[in-house]
């Protein structure tokens, strides 16, 4: 092995740490939220303020482990075993850098309420980790109400351009 090449490579890594920063990937969650506030809400308006959380802490109790794709032009076939989360941890410099915050500076204060934690009134909007199936990337926006909600599945290409999106509904049944 040529040690000189290895030495140069190690120096490159030491002096070029930003090659591991998440900035090399599109911030899919921000792109999906921007699409939601600018396009989806025009097609499917919400009557009351939507509670949004600035920090995407990905509460595991709210996590969705599949992609609602039955309404997409190209539905996912047999994806249950092959769906993966986009592992941002491979791209961050340190654990502290992994605190992902949405840019909420240009939101309509009459449409959204910003909260720090999963507290507040319904509807609530949860934005989930990007999911990968083959070369397809999906972000699920979960508009949650007290007894149901909507999933907005947004499909991206690797460059962060929206390929397709759709809405699916669900209802929660409570047995007494």
KEZAVEX-735394 format. One record per residue (C-alpha): residue number from 1; y negated, z negated, x. Coordinates in pm, 1 decimal. Last residue first. Layout:
<r num="NUM" c2="Y" c3="Z" c1="X"/>
...
END
This chain:
<r num="176" c2="-179.0" c3="-2574.8" c1="-6475.1"/>
<r num="175" c2="-116.3" c3="-2234.6" c1="-6317.1"/>
<r num="174" c2="-405.0" c3="-2062.8" c1="-6140.3"/>
<r num="173" c2="-401.6" c3="-1684.3" c1="-6120.5"/>
<r num="172" c2="-623.9" c3="-1523.7" c1="-5860.2"/>
<r num="171" c2="-727.3" c3="-1167.2" c1="-5926.8"/>
<r num="170" c2="-739.3" c3="-875.5" c1="-5684.7"/>
<r num="169" c2="-951.7" c3="-567.7" c1="-5645.4"/>
<r num="168" c2="-938.2" c3="-271.9" c1="-5406.7"/>
<r num="167" c2="-1232.7" c3="-78.7" c1="-5268.6"/>
<r num="166" c2="-1221.1" c3="210.9" c1="-5026.5"/>
<r num="165" c2="-1341.6" c3="338.3" c1="-4691.5"/>
<r num="164" c2="-1295.7" c3="643.7" c1="-4473.4"/>
<r num="163" c2="-1371.5" c3="782.0" c1="-4127.2"/>
<r num="162" c2="-1654.2" c3="550.5" c1="-4024.2"/>
<r num="161" c2="-1764.1" c3="608.8" c1="-3664.8"/>
<r num="160" c2="-1700.3" c3="324.7" c1="-3418.6"/>
<r num="159" c2="-1604.3" c3="541.8" c1="-3119.5"/>
<r num="158" c2="-1232.7" c3="455.9" c1="-3156.4"/>
<r num="157" c2="-1229.3" c3="589.3" c1="-3512.8"/>
<r num="156" c2="-1312.5" c3="360.4" c1="-3799.0"/>
<r num="155" c2="-1157.8" c3="274.2" c1="-4137.5"/>
<r num="154" c2="-1337.9" c3="41.3" c1="-4377.1"/>
<r num="153" c2="-1131.7" c3="-155.2" c1="-4629.6"/>
<r num="152" c2="-1342.5" c3="-321.6" c1="-4895.9"/>
<r num="151" c2="-1137.7" c3="-596.1" c1="-5054.5"/>
<r num="150" c2="-1267.5" c3="-731.7" c1="-5380.9"/>
<r num="149" c2="-1238.8" c3="-1069.2" c1="-5543.2"/>
<r num="148" c2="-1053.9" c3="-1311.9" c1="-5758.3"/>
<r num="147" c2="-1098.5" c3="-1632.5" c1="-5952.2"/>
<r num="146" c2="-1387.7" c3="-1807.5" c1="-5773.7"/>
<r num="145" c2="-1521.9" c3="-1492.1" c1="-5614.4"/>
<r num="144" c2="-1451.8" c3="-1349.4" c1="-5269.2"/>
<r num="143" c2="-1592.1" c3="-1027.3" c1="-5125.0"/>
<r num="142" c2="-1349.5" c3="-966.9" c1="-4839.9"/>
<r num="141" c2="-1468.6" c3="-702.4" c1="-4595.8"/>
<r num="140" c2="-1166.6" c3="-563.9" c1="-4414.3"/>
<r num="139" c2="-1216.6" c3="-386.6" c1="-4085.0"/>
<r num="138" c2="-970.7" c3="-113.5" c1="-3991.4"/>
<r num="137" c2="-899.8" c3="78.3" c1="-3670.9"/>
<r num="136" c2="-663.1" c3="378.1" c1="-3663.5"/>
<r num="135" c2="-505.8" c3="492.7" c1="-3337.9"/>
<r num="134" c2="-160.4" c3="346.1" c1="-3419.3"/>
<r num="133" c2="-242.7" c3="69.4" c1="-3664.2"/>
<r num="132" c2="-519.8" c3="-157.3" c1="-3543.2"/>
<r num="131" c2="-686.3" c3="-441.9" c1="-3729.7"/>
<r num="130" c2="-1047.1" c3="-541.2" c1="-3675.0"/>
<r num="129" c2="-1099.8" c3="-911.8" c1="-3725.2"/>
<r num="128" c2="-1215.8" c3="-996.5" c1="-4075.0"/>
<r num="127" c2="-1553.5" c3="-1005.6" c1="-4246.2"/>
<r num="126" c2="-1573.4" c3="-1268.9" c1="-4516.0"/>
<r num="125" c2="-1831.5" c3="-1237.8" c1="-4792.9"/>
<r num="124" c2="-1876.3" c3="-1519.6" c1="-5039.5"/>
<r num="123" c2="-1954.6" c3="-1477.2" c1="-5408.6"/>
<r num="122" c2="-1951.4" c3="-1762.8" c1="-5479.9"/>
<r num="121" c2="-2138.6" c3="-2076.7" c1="-5386.6"/>
<r num="120" c2="-2161.1" c3="-2249.9" c1="-5055.6"/>
<r num="119" c2="-1949.5" c3="-2377.0" c1="-4773.2"/>
<r num="118" c2="-1748.8" c3="-2178.0" c1="-4520.7"/>
<r num="117" c2="-1980.8" c3="-2263.8" c1="-4232.9"/>
<r num="116" c2="-2317.9" c3="-2161.9" c1="-4092.3"/>
<r num="115" c2="-2462.7" c3="-2016.9" c1="-4410.9"/>
<r num="114" c2="-2688.0" c3="-1716.7" c1="-4476.8"/>
<r num="113" c2="-2765.9" c3="-1639.0" c1="-4840.4"/>
<r num="112" c2="-2777.6" c3="-1267.1" c1="-4922.8"/>
<r num="111" c2="-2925.7" c3="-1029.3" c1="-5185.4"/>
<r num="110" c2="-3276.9" c3="-1171.8" c1="-5229.8"/>
<r num="109" c2="-3294.9" c3="-1237.1" c1="-4854.2"/>
<r num="108" c2="-3238.7" c3="-863.8" c1="-4796.9"/>
<r num="107" c2="-3086.8" c3="-835.6" c1="-4452.1"/>
<r num="106" c2="-3267.8" c3="-709.1" c1="-4144.7"/>
<r num="105" c2="-3224.5" c3="-1001.2" c1="-3904.6"/>
<r num="104" c2="-2858.4" c3="-1061.7" c1="-3986.2"/>
<r num="103" c2="-2708.3" c3="-959.1" c1="-3651.9"/>
<r num="102" c2="-2357.7" c3="-1094.0" c1="-3684.7"/>
<r num="101" c2="-2246.2" c3="-1361.0" c1="-3444.9"/>
<r num="100" c2="-1933.8" c3="-1354.6" c1="-3230.6"/>
<r num="99" c2="-1853.2" c3="-1661.0" c1="-3028.0"/>
<r num="98" c2="-1628.5" c3="-1494.5" c1="-2770.0"/>
<r num="97" c2="-1880.2" c3="-1549.7" c1="-2490.2"/>
<r num="96" c2="-1782.7" c3="-1917.2" c1="-2472.0"/>
<r num="95" c2="-1421.4" c3="-1817.2" c1="-2397.8"/>
<r num="94" c2="-1526.8" c3="-1629.1" c1="-2088.6"/>
<r num="93" c2="-1598.3" c3="-1275.6" c1="-1965.4"/>
<r num="92" c2="-1479.7" c3="-1107.7" c1="-2285.6"/>
<r num="91" c2="-1278.7" c3="-785.5" c1="-2304.7"/>
<r num="90" c2="-918.1" c3="-906.4" c1="-2320.8"/>
<r num="89" c2="-1022.8" c3="-1177.7" c1="-2567.3"/>
<r num="88" c2="-1130.3" c3="-904.1" c1="-2807.5"/>
<r num="87" c2="-770.1" c3="-856.0" c1="-2912.2"/>
<r num="86" c2="-789.2" c3="-602.5" c1="-3194.8"/>
<r num="85" c2="-543.2" c3="-746.7" c1="-3440.6"/>
<r num="84" c2="-213.1" c3="-566.3" c1="-3479.9"/>
<r num="83" c2="-27.9" c3="-381.9" c1="-3756.8"/>
<r num="82" c2="313.2" c3="-250.7" c1="-3653.8"/>
<r num="81" c2="549.7" c3="-467.8" c1="-3856.3"/>
<r num="80" c2="381.0" c3="-421.2" c1="-4192.9"/>
<r num="79" c2="268.9" c3="-63.8" c1="-4133.5"/>
<r num="78" c2="547.0" c3="117.4" c1="-4311.6"/>
<r num="77" c2="311.1" c3="398.5" c1="-4415.8"/>
<r num="76" c2="-63.0" c3="339.7" c1="-4407.8"/>
<r num="75" c2="-245.7" c3="534.0" c1="-4677.5"/>
<r num="74" c2="-444.9" c3="842.4" c1="-4577.7"/>
<r num="73" c2="-714.1" c3="899.6" c1="-4839.9"/>
<r num="72" c2="-756.2" c3="522.8" c1="-4866.3"/>
<r num="71" c2="-687.4" c3="338.0" c1="-5194.7"/>
<r num="70" c2="-342.6" c3="208.3" c1="-5099.4"/>
<r num="69" c2="-482.9" c3="79.0" c1="-4771.1"/>
<r num="68" c2="-520.1" c3="-295.3" c1="-4822.6"/>
<r num="67" c2="-457.2" c3="-374.8" c1="-4453.9"/>
<r num="66" c2="-234.3" c3="-671.2" c1="-4378.1"/>
<r num="65" c2="-266.8" c3="-1019.2" c1="-4231.3"/>
<r num="64" c2="-577.6" c3="-1129.0" c1="-4419.6"/>
<r num="63" c2="-738.1" c3="-1440.1" c1="-4272.6"/>
<r num="62" c2="-914.3" c3="-1685.8" c1="-4504.5"/>
<r num="61" c2="-715.1" c3="-1995.0" c1="-4401.6"/>
<r num="60" c2="-738.6" c3="-1875.6" c1="-4040.4"/>
<r num="59" c2="-1116.2" c3="-1918.5" c1="-4040.1"/>
<r num="58" c2="-1237.2" c3="-1623.5" c1="-3837.0"/>
<r num="57" c2="-1530.7" c3="-1787.3" c1="-3662.0"/>
<r num="56" c2="-1756.1" c3="-1493.1" c1="-3737.7"/>
<r num="55" c2="-2085.9" c3="-1672.5" c1="-3702.3"/>
<r num="54" c2="-2359.7" c3="-1558.7" c1="-3936.6"/>
<r num="53" c2="-2168.5" c3="-1650.2" c1="-4251.0"/>
<r num="52" c2="-2260.7" c3="-1462.4" c1="-4566.4"/>
<r num="51" c2="-2304.4" c3="-1608.3" c1="-4916.4"/>
<r num="50" c2="-2380.2" c3="-1326.4" c1="-5159.9"/>
<r num="49" c2="-2671.5" c3="-1376.9" c1="-5395.5"/>
<r num="48" c2="-2597.2" c3="-1295.3" c1="-5759.4"/>
<r num="47" c2="-2545.5" c3="-975.4" c1="-5959.8"/>
<r num="46" c2="-2342.6" c3="-780.9" c1="-5702.8"/>
<r num="45" c2="-2390.1" c3="-405.9" c1="-5685.3"/>
<r num="44" c2="-2090.1" c3="-173.1" c1="-5639.8"/>
<r num="43" c2="-2215.1" c3="172.5" c1="-5529.5"/>
<r num="42" c2="-2542.1" c3="44.2" c1="-5384.3"/>
<r num="41" c2="-2364.7" c3="-261.8" c1="-5244.7"/>
<r num="40" c2="-2117.9" c3="-32.4" c1="-5068.3"/>
<r num="39" c2="-2384.5" c3="174.8" c1="-4895.6"/>
<r num="38" c2="-2649.2" c3="-22.4" c1="-4703.9"/>
<r num="37" c2="-2512.0" c3="-379.0" c1="-4719.1"/>
<r num="36" c2="-2147.7" c3="-277.6" c1="-4675.5"/>
<r num="35" c2="-2216.6" c3="-14.1" c1="-4407.9"/>
<r num="34" c2="-2412.6" c3="-273.5" c1="-4208.3"/>
<r num="33" c2="-2124.2" c3="-518.4" c1="-4252.8"/>
<r num="32" c2="-1870.3" c3="-260.6" c1="-4130.3"/>
<r num="31" c2="-2080.3" c3="-174.2" c1="-3823.4"/>
<r num="30" c2="-2125.8" c3="-543.5" c1="-3747.4"/>
<r num="29" c2="-1749.6" c3="-603.7" c1="-3775.6"/>
<r num="28" c2="-1671.7" c3="-298.5" c1="-3560.2"/>
<r num="27" c2="-1878.8" c3="-415.9" c1="-3265.5"/>
<r num="26" c2="-1809.9" c3="-96.5" c1="-3071.6"/>
<r num="25" c2="-1618.4" c3="-161.2" c1="-2752.3"/>
<r num="24" c2="-1773.4" c3="-163.1" c1="-2405.0"/>
<r num="23" c2="-2009.1" c3="-441.2" c1="-2517.2"/>
<r num="22" c2="-1707.2" c3="-668.1" c1="-2539.5"/>
<r num="21" c2="-1753.4" c3="-751.2" c1="-2174.3"/>
<r num="20" c2="-1481.5" c3="-676.1" c1="-1921.5"/>
<r num="19" c2="-1667.7" c3="-402.5" c1="-1732.1"/>
<r num="18" c2="-1954.8" c3="-650.5" c1="-1732.3"/>
<r num="17" c2="-1793.1" c3="-820.2" c1="-1436.4"/>
<r num="16" c2="-1906.2" c3="-554.1" c1="-1189.6"/>
<r num="15" c2="-1953.2" c3="-737.1" c1="-863.2"/>
<r num="14" c2="-1616.0" c3="-909.3" c1="-849.8"/>
<r num="13" c2="-1428.6" c3="-617.4" c1="-1001.9"/>
<r num="12" c2="-1572.9" c3="-366.7" c1="-754.4"/>
<r num="11" c2="-1498.4" c3="-603.4" c1="-467.8"/>
<r num="10" c2="-1136.2" c3="-623.1" c1="-582.9"/>
<r num="9" c2="-1115.3" c3="-241.3" c1="-598.8"/>
<r num="8" c2="-1265.0" c3="-206.6" c1="-251.7"/>
<r num="7" c2="-1008.9" c3="-454.6" c1="-111.8"/>
<r num="6" c2="-721.2" c3="-270.0" c1="-285.3"/>
<r num="5" c2="-842.1" c3="60.2" c1="-140.1"/>
<r num="4" c2="-857.5" c3="-96.6" c1="206.8"/>
<r num="3" c2="-518.6" c3="-256.1" c1="160.7"/>
<r num="2" c2="-343.3" c3="82.0" c1="127.6"/>
<r num="1" c2="0.0" c3="0.0" c1="0.0"/>
END
